[in-house]
Amino acid sequence: METFFESGIFFLRNLQSMGEWLVLPMRAVTFLGSEEFFLLVLPALYWCVDTALGFRVALILLVASSLNGALKLAFHAPRPYWISPEVKAFAAETSFGVPSGHAQIAAGVWGMIAATARRGWVWLVCGSLILLIGFSRMYLGVHFPHDVILGWLLGAITLGVMLWLWRPLSAHLALQSFGNRLLLALGVSFGMILIELIPYLWLRLNFTLPPSWLEHAAAAGAAERLPDPLTIEGAWSNAGAFFGLMLGFIWVGHCGRLDLSGKLGVRIARYVVGLIGVLLLWRGLSVLFGLLALNELLSFLLRYVRYALTGFWISAGAPFLFLRLRWMTIAPGESSKEAEALAG
């Protein structure tokens, strides 16, 4: 592993020697692979473009994030500027380094968009974004080359497995009752917590954060975001969002297929109003629940609830509102009593 670190530091030093004029462009590029960015894009896809595509993007985003969190804890490897004063911290992260979450998520999400569109120019754009996002993580000093390469590989594997299993799993779930689908979604969400909880508990017993990591991070200019990698907050976030999203998607699917057609102004209205709801739940409840969290376990449970409500709003709450406002309809020939009730 030391060989990887030494060669990686040499590579990053030469990369950063290109000059600091790239800092702002690379920060902008790295944002295109962040969870915050996809939180803005996902509702636009789900409410205004293609519900099925939006659901697939959300699913691979959450699965990739969950796997990444578990693997980060399992490998518990440092970031470049944590171990070398020669690497500048043009960005700062508190979690472990390998594999790169941005690279993994970018490969999965942008790959899913390209695989669904099946157009050459879309593959070109998405492929370029995947490469640029990985490059930006190295230039900013937050990842070694092997972190990024492993992230790309895992993202591609996740995408391939999901595309391979999509049809048989969809056909199997279509035969299940409404209650069984919900129980399965709840079980998977608990599994997402468990796969991070196991390495987390092992680290709590067997790992001590080296003081030098803190010293190097502070010296690199990341004093405000020092390494703090022993956490499983992300597991509860991903699990809650997954369950809320699945709950809403199953409910809406039981009512009928959403018809997203409409004038541009209507689609923009959907996005703006719906996004306000996302921000109120995601950020507003963060403040409220922060006041109620009296201990760590309660904090985790409230985080699960907050992300579950946000996921449910995206997949069902906002569409329910749009149906009531006549900004959205159920596709012709697919209405049901539940759909008619939703539409008022």
Phi, psi and omega in degrees: 000325179301325179297318177299317181295314183294313179292326178294317178297319177299316180296316182292324177299316179291324179294315181287344177289352177295341176118155183279359177295343181273353186301307182296313177301320181289327175294323177294319179294318182295332177296332180289352176245012184267158178295326179298320179295315181290338174293333176277324184281320184305311178299324179298318178294314188289322185266336192236342186243293185204110183301318181296318178294317178301320179293317179297318179298315179298318183294314182289329175298313182289320179295315180296319180295319180295313178298320181296318179298319179294317182289325176301316179291321181296318181276330183037055181260151183282164170270159187305312185285352175285334187242353182222123176288353180278346180260128180275141179264087177283350172214165182225141178225150181259345183271170175298167190266323190250133357276166179292120178293321179298315181294318181294314180293319180298315180298320181288309186288307180293328175294321178296319178298315180294318181294328179283320181290323179055045177233141184301316183291330177291318176301320181296314181294312182294319177299319178296319178296319179299316180292317182293322179296317176297318178299318182297324180294326177285315180299320182289351175086012183262354179214144170282160176304320182291333175299313184291315180299316178295322177298315177301315182298313181294322177297319179293320178296315179301316178298313181298316180296318181294317179294324181291321185268353189302308183295308180298322179292319179298317180295321180293316182293330179298335180274350183274154177287164179303315181295320179295323178296318180294318179297321178295317179298318179295319179297318178296320180296321176292325176297325178295328176286318185297320184292339174266331183294323183297306178293331179297312180295323178297316180294323179300331182267334191235002186230138174236129181294121180298130179303330181296330178297318179294318181296313181294321179296318178295318180293332181280355178102016181248036184298332182279345178224071181287158179305129177212064193277347183274080179210153176233027177302320181299327180296316180291325178295310181297317182295317179296315179298321179298312182295316180297318179297314181294319179302312180293319182294320179294318181295312179297319179297329178291334182273332181141170182278133181287138175260111185268004181295159181153164180293159183303319181298323179293318180295320177296319179298318177304312185295313184296310181295316180296321181292327175300318177298319177301312183294322179296318180285312186291313182267318182298313179293335177299317179292312182297310182292333177297330178283335184269340185288103182268343177209174186295317181297316178296323177299317179295317180296318179293325176296318177301314180296317181299314181287329176295318178294322178295315178297319179294323178298317181295314187275336185221319184300308179294314176303323177300315178297318181295324177295320179294326181275359183065026176269356182205153179226167171275137183305139180305138177083000182238014182286159178216177177299320179296318180295318179297325178292320178299317183282353179078000000 
